[in-house]
Amino acid sequence: MATEVTINDLENAIAEGKFVVDVREDHEFEAGHVPNAHHIPLSTVADRTAELPQDEQIWLICQGGVRSMKAADYLLAQGFDVVSVAGGTGAWIAAGKDVSFEASK
């Protein structure tokens, strides 16, 4: 099972330029997401692993933590170094952290 991290851990990771993937659906991502997130909906993760870095840790986030953990467990089994953000974007927004509306990287 993949490791879970906090939104504060994610905030530090973003500041360090870590690779963040938001696995929510298009409309959720467009409504606001963590800064610098790449957008790969959960239903497309298996088909888009070539877009993911193999040589660095990947930080996965969704709305509440369930979908990102599913993605993390899948990617972990594929050999990726991943963590899932507990509480997800909902907790991020509730904590008053910066939200981006920019298109996916």
DRENPA-3360 file (N, C-alpha, C; in nm, 2 decimals, always signed):
BEGIN
1 = MATEVTIN = +0.08/-0.12/+0.00/+0.00/+0.00/+0.00/+0.09/+0.12/+0.00 ~ +0.05/+0.22/-0.08/+0.13/+0.35/-0.09/+0.12/+0.43/+0.04 ~ +0.22/+0.51/+0.05/+0.23/+0.60/+0.17/+0.14/+0.72/+0.15 ~ +0.08/+0.77/+0.26/+0.00/+0.89/+0.26/+0.08/+1.00/+0.32 ~ +0.06/+1.12/+0.26/+0.13/+1.24/+0.32/+0.02/+1.35/+0.34 ~ +0.06/+1.45/+0.42/-0.03/+1.56/+0.45/-0.03/+1.67/+0.35 ~ -0.13/+1.76/+0.35/-0.13/+1.87/+0.26/-0.01/+1.97/+0.29 ~ +0.04/+1.97/+0.42/+0.15/+2.05/+0.45/+0.28/+1.99/+0.38;
9 = DLENAIAE = +0.29/+1.86/+0.38/+0.40/+1.79/+0.31/+0.39/+1.83/+0.16 ~ +0.27/+1.83/+0.11/+0.25/+1.86/-0.03/+0.29/+2.01/-0.06 ~ +0.26/+2.10/+0.03/+0.29/+2.24/+0.01/+0.44/+2.25/+0.00 ~ +0.52/+2.18/+0.08/+0.66/+2.19/+0.08/+0.71/+2.12/-0.05 ~ +0.65/+2.01/-0.09/+0.69/+1.95/-0.22/+0.67/+2.04/-0.34 ~ +0.56/+2.11/-0.34/+0.53/+2.20/-0.45/+0.64/+2.31/-0.45 ~ +0.67/+2.36/-0.34/+0.78/+2.47/-0.33/+0.91/+2.42/-0.38 ~ +0.94/+2.29/-0.36/+1.06/+2.22/-0.41/+1.06/+2.18/-0.55;
17 = GKFVVDVR = +0.94/+2.20/-0.62/+0.93/+2.16/-0.76/+0.90/+2.02/-0.79 ~ +0.85/+1.95/-0.69/+0.81/+1.80/-0.71/+0.70/+1.78/-0.81 ~ +0.70/+1.66/-0.87/+0.60/+1.63/-0.97/+0.47/+1.59/-0.90 ~ +0.37/+1.67/-0.93/+0.23/+1.65/-0.87/+0.13/+1.62/-0.98 ~ +0.05/+1.52/-0.95/-0.05/+1.47/-1.04/-0.19/+1.48/-0.98 ~ -0.28/+1.55/-1.04/-0.42/+1.55/-0.99/-0.50/+1.45/-1.07 ~ -0.56/+1.35/-1.01/-0.63/+1.25/-1.08/-0.78/+1.27/-1.08 ~ -0.83/+1.39/-1.05/-0.97/+1.41/-1.06/-1.02/+1.43/-1.20;
25 = EDHEFEAG = -1.15/+1.43/-1.22/-1.20/+1.45/-1.35/-1.18/+1.59/-1.40 ~ -1.20/+1.61/-1.53/-1.17/+1.74/-1.60/-1.25/+1.85/-1.53 ~ -1.38/+1.84/-1.50/-1.45/+1.95/-1.45/-1.40/+1.98/-1.30 ~ -1.36/+1.88/-1.23/-1.30/+1.91/-1.10/-1.17/+1.99/-1.10 ~ -1.09/+1.94/-1.19/-0.96/+2.01/-1.21/-0.98/+2.15/-1.25 ~ -1.06/+2.18/-1.35/-1.09/+2.31/-1.40/-1.15/+2.40/-1.29 ~ -1.22/+2.35/-1.19/-1.28/+2.43/-1.09/-1.17/+2.47/-0.98 ~ -1.05/+2.43/-1.00/-0.94/+2.47/-0.91/-0.86/+2.35/-0.86;
33 = HVPNAHHI = -0.73/+2.37/-0.86/-0.64/+2.26/-0.82/-0.51/+2.32/-0.75 ~ -0.43/+2.23/-0.70/-0.31/+2.27/-0.63/-0.22/+2.33/-0.74 ~ -0.14/+2.43/-0.71/-0.05/+2.49/-0.81/+0.05/+2.39/-0.87 ~ +0.08/+2.41/-1.00/+0.17/+2.33/-1.08/+0.14/+2.18/-1.09 ~ +0.01/+2.15/-1.07/-0.03/+2.01/-1.09/-0.05/+1.97/-1.23 ~ +0.00/+1.85/-1.27/-0.03/+1.78/-1.39/-0.17/+1.71/-1.38 ~ -0.24/+1.71/-1.49/-0.38/+1.65/-1.48/-0.38/+1.52/-1.56 ~ -0.40/+1.42/-1.48/-0.42/+1.28/-1.54/-0.53/+1.22/-1.47;
41 = PLSTVADR = -0.66/+1.22/-1.52/-0.77/+1.16/-1.45/-0.74/+1.01/-1.42 ~ -0.79/+0.97/-1.31/-0.77/+0.83/-1.26/-0.80/+0.73/-1.37 ~ -0.91/+0.75/-1.45/-0.95/+0.65/-1.55/-0.84/+0.64/-1.66 ~ -0.75/+0.73/-1.67/-0.65/+0.73/-1.78/-0.51/+0.70/-1.73 ~ -0.49/+0.69/-1.60/-0.36/+0.67/-1.54/-0.28/+0.55/-1.61 ~ -0.35/+0.43/-1.62/-0.29/+0.31/-1.67/-0.24/+0.34/-1.82 ~ -0.31/+0.42/-1.89/-0.27/+0.44/-2.03/-0.17/+0.56/-2.05 ~ -0.14/+0.63/-1.94/-0.06/+0.75/-1.95/+0.07/+0.74/-1.87;
49 = TAELPQDE = +0.11/+0.62/-1.83/+0.23/+0.61/-1.74/+0.35/+0.66/-1.81 ~ +0.36/+0.66/-1.94/+0.47/+0.71/-2.02/+0.50/+0.86/-1.99 ~ +0.39/+0.93/-1.94/+0.40/+1.07/-1.91/+0.46/+1.10/-1.78 ~ +0.48/+0.99/-1.70/+0.53/+1.01/-1.56/+0.68/+0.98/-1.55 ~ +0.74/+1.06/-1.46/+0.88/+1.04/-1.44/+0.91/+0.91/-1.37 ~ +1.01/+0.84/-1.41/+1.05/+0.72/-1.35/+1.16/+0.74/-1.25 ~ +1.22/+0.86/-1.25/+1.34/+0.88/-1.17/+1.32/+0.98/-1.05 ~ +1.19/+1.01/-1.02/+1.16/+1.10/-0.91/+1.02/+1.06/-0.85;
57 = QIWLICQG = +1.00/+1.10/-0.73/+0.88/+1.07/-0.66/+0.76/+1.15/-0.72 ~ +0.65/+1.09/-0.73/+0.53/+1.15/-0.78/+0.43/+1.16/-0.67 ~ +0.37/+1.28/-0.66/+0.28/+1.32/-0.55/+0.14/+1.32/-0.62 ~ +0.05/+1.23/-0.57/-0.08/+1.22/-0.63/-0.19/+1.28/-0.54 ~ -0.28/+1.35/-0.60/-0.39/+1.42/-0.52/-0.52/+1.40/-0.60 ~ -0.63/+1.39/-0.52/-0.77/+1.39/-0.58/-0.85/+1.49/-0.50 ~ -0.98/+1.46/-0.48/-1.06/+1.55/-0.40/-1.05/+1.52/-0.25 ~ -1.05/+1.39/-0.21/-1.05/+1.35/-0.07/-0.95/+1.25/-0.03;
65 = GVRSMKAA = -0.88/+1.19/-0.13/-0.77/+1.10/-0.10/-0.80/+0.95/-0.14 ~ -0.92/+0.92/-0.18/-0.95/+0.78/-0.22/-0.90/+0.75/-0.36 ~ -0.93/+0.84/-0.46/-0.88/+0.81/-0.59/-0.73/+0.82/-0.61 ~ -0.67/+0.92/-0.53/-0.52/+0.93/-0.54/-0.46/+0.81/-0.48 ~ -0.52/+0.75/-0.38/-0.46/+0.63/-0.32/-0.47/+0.51/-0.42 ~ -0.59/+0.50/-0.49/-0.60/+0.40/-0.59/-0.49/+0.41/-0.70 ~ -0.47/+0.53/-0.74/-0.37/+0.56/-0.84/-0.23/+0.53/-0.79 ~ -0.21/+0.57/-0.66/-0.08/+0.54/-0.60/-0.05/+0.39/-0.59;
73 = DYLLAQGF = -0.15/+0.32/-0.54/-0.13/+0.17/-0.53/-0.10/+0.11/-0.67 ~ -0.17/+0.15/-0.77/-0.15/+0.10/-0.90/-0.01/+0.13/-0.95 ~ +0.03/+0.26/-0.94/+0.16/+0.30/-0.99/+0.28/+0.24/-0.90 ~ +0.26/+0.23/-0.78/+0.35/+0.16/-0.69/+0.38/+0.02/-0.74 ~ +0.27/-0.05/-0.78/+0.29/-0.19/-0.83/+0.36/-0.19/-0.97 ~ +0.36/-0.08/-1.04/+0.43/-0.07/-1.17/+0.57/-0.02/-1.15 ~ +0.61/+0.00/-1.03/+0.75/+0.04/-1.00/+0.78/+0.19/-0.98 ~ +0.67/+0.27/-0.98/+0.69/+0.41/-0.95/+0.71/+0.44/-0.81;
81 = DVVSVAGG = +0.78/+0.55/-0.78/+0.79/+0.60/-0.64/+0.68/+0.71/-0.62 ~ +0.58/+0.67/-0.54/+0.46/+0.76/-0.53/+0.42/+0.78/-0.39 ~ +0.34/+0.89/-0.36/+0.27/+0.91/-0.24/+0.14/+0.97/-0.27 ~ +0.04/+0.95/-0.18/-0.09/+1.00/-0.20/-0.12/+1.11/-0.09 ~ -0.18/+1.21/-0.13/-0.21/+1.32/-0.03/-0.34/+1.30/+0.04 ~ -0.33/+1.27/+0.17/-0.45/+1.25/+0.25/-0.54/+1.38/+0.26 ~ -0.67/+1.36/+0.24/-0.76/+1.48/+0.25/-0.77/+1.55/+0.12 ~ -0.68/+1.53/+0.03/-0.69/+1.58/-0.11/-0.71/+1.73/-0.12;
89 = TGAWIAAG = -0.76/+1.77/-0.24/-0.79/+1.91/-0.27/-0.89/+1.97/-0.18 ~ -0.98/+1.89/-0.13/-1.08/+1.94/-0.04/-1.01/+2.00/+0.09 ~ -0.92/+1.92/+0.14/-0.85/+1.97/+0.26/-0.76/+2.08/+0.23 ~ -0.70/+2.08/+0.11/-0.61/+2.19/+0.07/-0.68/+2.32/+0.07 ~ -0.80/+2.32/+0.00/-0.88/+2.44/-0.01/-0.93/+2.48/+0.13 ~ -0.98/+2.39/+0.21/-1.03/+2.42/+0.34/-0.92/+2.48/+0.43 ~ -0.80/+2.45/+0.41/-0.69/+2.51/+0.48/-0.65/+2.65/+0.43 ~ -0.71/+2.69/+0.33/-0.69/+2.82/+0.28/-0.56/+2.84/+0.19;
97 = KDVSFEAS = -0.51/+2.72/+0.14/-0.39/+2.72/+0.06/-0.42/+2.77/-0.08 ~ -0.32/+2.81/-0.15/-0.33/+2.86/-0.29/-0.40/+2.76/-0.38 ~ -0.49/+2.81/-0.47/-0.55/+2.73/-0.57/-0.53/+2.79/-0.70 ~ -0.50/+2.71/-0.80/-0.47/+2.75/-0.94/-0.59/+2.71/-1.03 ~ -0.60/+2.79/-1.13/-0.71/+2.77/-1.23/-0.64/+2.75/-1.37 ~ -0.51/+2.75/-1.37/-0.43/+2.73/-1.49/-0.45/+2.59/-1.55 ~ -0.43/+2.59/-1.68/-0.44/+2.46/-1.75/-0.33/+2.36/-1.70 ~ -0.35/+2.24/-1.72/-0.26/+2.14/-1.68/-0.12/+2.16/-1.75;
105 = K = -0.02/+2.12/-1.68/+0.12/+2.13/-1.74/+0.13/+2.02/-1.84;
% end
